[in-house]
Amino acid sequence: MHKRLKKLIRKRHEALPAQFEEVGGTPRITNETVAAHREEVLSGARKYIYPLQHSKHRIVLISTGIAIAVLLGFLTFCVVSLYYLQSTSGFLYRVTQVLPLPIARSGRDFVAYENYLFELRHYMHYYENQLDLSFDTETSKQQLRSYKQRAIDKVVNDAVIKQIAKEKGITVTDAELDQQFDIARIQNRLGGSDQVFEDVLREYWGWAVKDYRRSLRSEMLAQEVTAALDEEATTLANQASAELTNGADFATVVGAYSTDTESKALGGDFGVVDKSNRNISPQTIDTLFNLGVGEVSKPIIIPYGNGYAYEILKKIEVQGDDVRGAHIIIQLKDINEFLNDRKDKKPVRMYVKPS
């Protein structure tokens, strides 16, 4: 292009009008002729510059079109894989962590597809890696459909619970979450060191620590919402606690309030336990071992059966490293009773049916 430009300038010089005087064969440019000379040079160069600018514009348009086509193809692939084929692959799970694709809608809120895969994939990971179960047979496929439905039900319920929690101003703070997380760690329920803890989570559920904390926060929020909705059980727990504070006999209060028939017959006594007892909730162990002998706790909320309950604990005696305790259990209503009523009034719209 530079050679053509020089050639053009030379031709222009040769064709200069008389007012461009030459000195030693070189055109003489004066103040009167410089503008005309510049325009002569530029006008010749424009025919080389403009086609290049047009080519760049065309390249940009083509590149944009290709990018849009690739994006649309990728989105189509994801939608078909998730909603029609119902893939649970790790790649698509990562896609749902980036793209806010919904699996359902509850009221004005969408339930993220990522939440569903988060729940389903840890079920699958456990059965595939710990029980050596393959989902290739017809029986196992039916079982997988059951897991899918369970996962969908849970994430929808979790979404409704979050809505109720927001309405009632219920939250689980980071400090509360840290406390429950530390309780599980201290009691050596998932390994005695950070590395073992992480290895157990990864081996059993395919989780990182942040995934475990996420699940724990969801469980804690469900407990708090259940207690807030069951006003009757909350009133009974507070009444029992008040009577004990005023000096009432523990066994007498057990007989009047406890819904746990097995321990109720023994005045609430549930025997001797150690810190590693996995048949008792971490909250119970932590509370019981931090009481003084003969001391009674305030009501705490624990997992109980398929739901939750208030528990009031008494430390009867210490036997070496173990503790003998008694409790009052006031069972909370099944949270599904409250959630189903709400879903009847505000039906949930599902975008996927397990298959």
C-alpha positions as CSV (number, residue, x, y, z in Angstrom):
1,M,0.0,0.0,0.0
2,H,2.9,2.4,0.8
3,K,4.4,1.8,-2.7
4,R,1.1,2.7,-4.3
5,L,0.8,5.8,-2.2
6,K,4.3,6.9,-3.2
7,K,3.5,6.2,-6.8
8,L,0.3,8.2,-6.5
9,I,2.2,11.2,-4.9
10,R,4.7,11.1,-7.7
11,K,2.0,11.2,-10.3
12,R,0.3,14.1,-8.5
13,H,3.6,15.9,-8.4
14,E,4.0,15.4,-12.2
15,A,0.5,16.8,-12.7
16,L,0.9,19.8,-10.5
17,P,-0.4,23.0,-12.0
18,A,1.9,25.8,-12.8
19,Q,1.6,27.5,-9.4
20,F,3.6,24.6,-7.9
21,E,7.1,25.7,-8.8
22,E,9.9,23.2,-8.8
23,V,13.3,23.6,-7.3
24,G,15.8,21.1,-8.3
25,G,13.1,18.8,-9.6
26,T,11.1,18.9,-6.3
27,P,7.7,20.7,-6.2
28,R,7.8,23.8,-4.1
29,I,4.9,24.0,-1.7
30,T,3.9,27.4,-0.4
31,N,1.4,28.6,2.1
32,E,-1.0,29.2,-0.7
33,T,-0.7,25.7,-2.2
34,V,-0.3,23.5,0.9
35,A,-4.1,22.9,1.4
36,A,-4.6,21.9,-2.2
37,H,-1.6,19.6,-2.1
38,R,-2.8,17.9,1.0
39,E,-6.3,17.3,-0.5
40,E,-4.7,15.9,-3.7
41,V,-2.8,13.3,-1.6
42,L,-5.6,12.3,0.7
43,S,-8.2,12.0,-2.0
44,G,-6.0,9.4,-3.7
45,A,-5.4,7.5,-0.5
46,R,-9.1,7.3,0.5
47,K,-9.9,4.7,-2.2
48,Y,-7.5,2.3,-0.4
49,I,-8.6,3.1,3.1
50,Y,-12.4,2.9,2.7
51,P,-12.4,-0.7,1.4
52,L,-10.4,-1.7,4.5
53,Q,-12.8,0.0,6.8
54,H,-15.7,-1.8,5.1
55,S,-14.0,-5.1,5.5
56,K,-13.5,-4.6,9.2
57,H,-17.2,-3.8,9.6
58,R,-18.1,-6.9,7.8
59,I,-15.8,-9.0,9.9
60,V,-17.4,-7.6,13.1
61,L,-20.9,-8.4,11.8
62,I,-19.9,-12.0,10.8
63,S,-18.2,-12.6,14.1
64,T,-21.2,-11.3,16.1
65,G,-23.5,-13.5,14.1
66,I,-21.4,-16.6,14.7
67,A,-21.2,-15.8,18.5
68,I,-25.0,-15.4,18.7
69,A,-25.5,-18.7,16.7
70,V,-23.2,-20.6,19.1
71,L,-24.8,-19.1,22.1
72,L,-28.3,-20.0,20.9
73,G,-27.1,-23.5,20.1
74,F,-25.6,-23.9,23.5
75,L,-28.7,-22.7,25.2
76,T,-30.8,-25.0,23.1
77,F,-28.6,-27.9,24.1
78,C,-28.8,-27.0,27.8
79,V,-32.6,-26.7,27.7
80,V,-33.2,-30.0,25.9
81,S,-30.7,-31.8,28.2
82,L,-32.2,-30.4,31.4
83,Y,-35.9,-30.2,30.7
84,Y,-36.4,-33.0,28.2
85,L,-33.6,-35.5,28.8
86,Q,-33.3,-34.5,32.5
87,S,-29.5,-34.9,32.5
88,T,-27.7,-34.8,35.9
89,S,-24.2,-34.5,34.5
90,G,-21.5,-32.5,36.4
91,F,-21.1,-30.3,33.3
92,L,-24.8,-29.3,33.3
93,Y,-24.8,-28.9,37.1
94,R,-22.0,-26.3,36.6
95,V,-24.1,-24.6,33.9
96,T,-27.0,-24.3,36.3
97,Q,-24.7,-22.7,38.8
98,V,-24.1,-19.9,36.3
99,L,-27.4,-19.7,34.4
100,P,-30.5,-19.0,36.6
101,L,-32.6,-21.7,35.0
102,P,-35.8,-22.5,37.0
103,I,-37.2,-25.9,37.8
104,A,-40.4,-24.6,39.4
105,R,-42.2,-21.4,40.4
106,S,-43.7,-20.7,43.8
107,G,-45.7,-17.5,43.9
108,R,-43.5,-14.8,42.4
109,D,-40.3,-16.7,43.2
110,F,-38.5,-19.1,40.9
111,V,-36.9,-22.3,42.3
112,A,-33.5,-22.7,40.8
113,Y,-32.7,-25.9,38.8
114,E,-29.3,-25.8,40.5
115,N,-31.0,-26.4,43.9
116,Y,-32.6,-29.5,42.5
117,L,-29.4,-30.9,41.1
118,F,-27.6,-30.1,44.3
119,E,-30.0,-32.3,46.3
120,L,-30.3,-35.1,43.7
121,R,-26.6,-35.4,42.9
122,H,-25.6,-36.0,46.6
123,Y,-28.3,-38.8,46.8
124,M,-26.8,-40.3,43.6
125,H,-23.2,-39.9,44.8
126,Y,-23.9,-41.7,48.0
127,Y,-25.7,-44.7,46.5
128,E,-23.2,-45.0,43.6
129,N,-20.0,-44.7,45.7
130,Q,-21.0,-46.1,49.1
131,L,-23.5,-48.8,48.1
132,D,-22.1,-49.5,44.7
133,L,-25.5,-49.1,43.1
134,S,-25.8,-48.5,39.4
135,F,-28.8,-46.7,37.9
136,D,-28.8,-48.8,34.8
137,T,-31.4,-51.5,35.7
138,E,-35.1,-51.0,35.6
139,T,-35.4,-51.3,39.4
140,S,-32.6,-48.8,40.0
141,K,-34.2,-46.4,37.5
142,Q,-37.4,-46.5,39.4
143,Q,-35.5,-45.8,42.6
144,L,-33.8,-42.9,40.8
145,R,-37.2,-41.5,39.9
146,S,-38.1,-41.7,43.5
147,Y,-35.0,-39.7,44.4
148,K,-35.8,-37.1,41.8
149,Q,-39.3,-36.6,43.2
150,R,-37.8,-36.4,46.7
151,A,-35.3,-33.8,45.6
152,I,-38.0,-31.7,43.8
153,D,-40.3,-31.8,46.9
154,K,-37.4,-30.7,49.1
155,V,-36.3,-27.8,47.0
156,V,-39.9,-26.6,46.5
157,N,-40.5,-26.8,50.3
158,D,-37.2,-25.0,51.0
159,A,-38.4,-22.2,48.7
160,V,-41.7,-21.9,50.5
161,I,-39.9,-22.0,53.9
162,K,-37.6,-19.1,52.7
163,Q,-40.7,-17.1,51.8
164,I,-42.3,-17.7,55.2
165,A,-39.0,-16.9,56.9
166,K,-38.7,-13.6,55.0
167,E,-42.3,-12.7,55.9
168,K,-41.7,-13.5,59.6
169,G,-38.2,-12.0,59.8
170,I,-36.6,-15.3,60.6
171,T,-32.9,-15.7,59.7
172,V,-30.0,-18.0,60.4
173,T,-27.0,-15.8,61.1
174,D,-23.4,-16.7,60.1
175,A,-22.6,-16.9,63.9
176,E,-25.4,-19.4,64.5
177,L,-24.3,-21.4,61.5
178,D,-20.7,-21.4,62.7
179,Q,-21.8,-22.6,66.1
180,Q,-23.7,-25.6,64.7
181,F,-20.9,-26.4,62.3
182,D,-18.4,-26.3,65.2
183,I,-20.6,-28.6,67.3
184,A,-20.5,-31.3,64.6
185,R,-16.8,-30.9,64.3
186,I,-16.1,-31.0,68.0
187,Q,-18.1,-34.1,68.4
188,N,-16.0,-35.8,65.8
189,R,-19.0,-36.8,63.8
190,L,-17.4,-36.3,60.4
191,G,-13.7,-36.8,61.2
192,G,-11.2,-35.5,63.7
193,S,-9.3,-33.2,61.4
194,D,-10.0,-30.7,58.7
195,Q,-8.6,-33.0,56.0
196,V,-10.5,-36.0,57.2
197,F,-13.7,-33.9,57.5
198,E,-13.3,-32.8,53.9
199,D,-12.5,-36.3,52.7
200,V,-15.6,-37.7,54.4
201,L,-17.8,-35.1,52.8
202,R,-16.3,-35.6,49.4
203,E,-16.4,-39.5,49.6
204,Y,-20.0,-39.8,51.0
205,W,-21.9,-37.0,49.4
206,G,-19.5,-35.4,46.8
207,W,-19.6,-32.2,48.8
208,A,-17.1,-29.5,49.7
209,V,-17.3,-27.9,53.2
210,K,-19.3,-25.0,51.7
211,D,-21.9,-27.4,50.4
212,Y,-22.2,-29.0,53.9
213,R,-22.7,-25.5,55.4
214,R,-25.3,-24.7,52.8
215,S,-27.3,-27.8,53.7
216,L,-26.9,-27.1,57.4
217,R,-28.2,-23.6,57.0
218,S,-31.3,-24.9,55.2
219,E,-32.0,-27.4,57.9
220,M,-31.6,-24.8,60.7
221,L,-34.0,-22.4,58.8
222,A,-36.6,-25.2,58.5
223,Q,-36.4,-25.8,62.3
224,E,-36.9,-22.1,63.1
225,V,-39.8,-21.7,60.7
226,T,-41.5,-24.9,62.0
227,A,-41.3,-23.6,65.6
228,A,-42.6,-20.2,64.5
229,L,-45.6,-21.8,62.8
230,D,-46.5,-24.2,65.5
231,E,-47.6,-21.7,68.2
232,E,-49.2,-24.3,70.3
233,A,-46.0,-26.4,70.8
234,T,-44.0,-23.2,71.4
235,T,-46.4,-22.1,74.1
236,L,-46.2,-25.6,75.8
237,A,-42.4,-25.5,75.7
238,N,-42.3,-22.1,77.3
239,Q,-44.8,-23.1,80.0
240,A,-42.8,-26.2,80.9
241,S,-39.6,-24.2,81.0
242,A,-41.2,-21.6,83.2
243,E,-42.5,-24.3,85.7
244,L,-39.0,-25.8,85.9
245,T,-37.5,-22.4,86.5
246,N,-39.9,-21.9,89.4
247,G,-38.8,-25.1,91.0
248,A,-41.3,-27.7,89.7
249,D,-40.2,-31.4,89.9
250,F,-38.7,-32.5,86.6
251,A,-40.4,-35.8,86.5
252,T,-43.8,-34.2,87.2
253,V,-43.3,-31.7,84.3
254,V,-42.2,-34.6,82.1
255,G,-45.5,-36.4,82.8
256,A,-47.5,-33.2,82.1
257,Y,-45.8,-32.1,78.8
258,S,-43.6,-34.7,77.2
259,T,-44.7,-36.5,74.0
260,D,-41.9,-39.0,74.0
261,T,-43.7,-42.1,75.5
262,E,-40.5,-44.2,76.0
263,S,-38.7,-41.7,78.2
264,K,-41.9,-40.3,79.7
265,A,-42.5,-43.6,81.6
266,L,-39.0,-43.2,83.2
267,G,-39.5,-39.6,84.3
268,G,-37.6,-38.4,81.2
269,D,-34.5,-40.5,81.8
270,F,-32.9,-41.6,78.6
271,G,-29.8,-43.2,80.1
272,V,-26.1,-42.7,79.8
273,V,-24.5,-41.2,76.6
274,D,-21.1,-40.2,75.3
275,K,-20.1,-37.3,73.1
276,S,-19.8,-39.5,70.0
277,N,-23.3,-41.0,70.3
278,R,-24.7,-40.6,66.8
279,N,-28.3,-41.6,67.8
280,I,-28.7,-38.3,69.6
281,S,-28.6,-34.9,67.9
282,P,-25.5,-32.8,68.1
283,Q,-27.5,-30.0,69.8
284,T,-28.6,-32.4,72.5
285,I,-25.0,-33.7,73.2
286,D,-23.6,-30.1,73.2
287,T,-26.3,-28.8,75.6
288,L,-26.2,-31.8,77.9
289,F,-22.5,-31.9,78.4
290,N,-22.3,-28.1,79.0
291,L,-24.9,-28.3,81.9
292,G,-23.9,-28.6,85.5
293,V,-25.2,-31.7,87.4
294,G,-28.8,-31.2,88.3
295,E,-29.1,-28.2,86.0
296,V,-31.9,-27.9,83.4
297,S,-31.6,-26.3,80.0
298,K,-33.9,-23.9,78.1
299,P,-35.9,-25.4,75.3
300,I,-33.8,-26.2,72.2
301,I,-35.0,-27.4,68.8
302,I,-33.8,-30.7,67.5
303,P,-34.5,-33.1,64.6
304,Y,-37.0,-35.7,65.9
305,G,-38.5,-38.5,63.9
306,N,-39.3,-37.2,60.5
307,G,-39.7,-33.6,61.8
308,Y,-38.6,-31.5,64.7
309,A,-39.2,-31.1,68.4
310,Y,-38.5,-28.9,71.4
311,E,-36.3,-30.5,74.0
312,I,-35.6,-29.5,77.6
313,L,-32.6,-31.3,79.1
314,K,-31.5,-32.2,82.6
315,K,-28.1,-33.5,83.5
316,I,-28.6,-36.2,86.2
317,E,-25.0,-37.3,86.8
318,V,-21.5,-37.7,85.3
319,Q,-20.0,-41.2,84.9
320,G,-16.4,-40.8,83.8
321,D,-16.5,-39.3,80.3
322,D,-20.2,-40.1,79.9
323,V,-23.3,-38.3,81.1
324,R,-26.7,-39.6,82.3
325,G,-29.5,-37.3,81.3
326,A,-33.3,-36.8,81.1
327,H,-35.4,-34.8,78.8
328,I,-38.8,-33.4,78.0
329,I,-39.8,-33.7,74.3
330,I,-42.6,-31.6,72.9
331,Q,-43.0,-32.6,69.2
332,L,-43.7,-30.0,66.6
333,K,-46.3,-30.5,64.0
334,D,-45.1,-31.8,60.6
335,I,-44.0,-28.7,58.7
336,N,-45.7,-30.2,55.6
337,E,-49.1,-29.4,57.2
338,F,-48.3,-25.7,57.0
339,L,-46.5,-25.9,53.7
340,N,-49.3,-27.8,52.0
341,D,-51.9,-25.3,53.1
342,R,-49.8,-22.5,51.7
343,K,-49.2,-24.4,48.4
344,D,-53.0,-25.0,48.1
345,K,-53.5,-21.2,48.3
346,K,-50.5,-20.4,46.1
347,P,-50.0,-23.4,43.8
348,V,-46.5,-24.3,42.7
349,R,-45.9,-24.5,38.9
350,M,-43.5,-27.3,38.0
351,Y,-41.3,-27.2,34.9
352,V,-40.0,-30.8,35.2
353,K,-41.8,-34.0,36.0
354,P,-39.4,-36.8,37.1
355,S,-39.0,-39.5,34.5
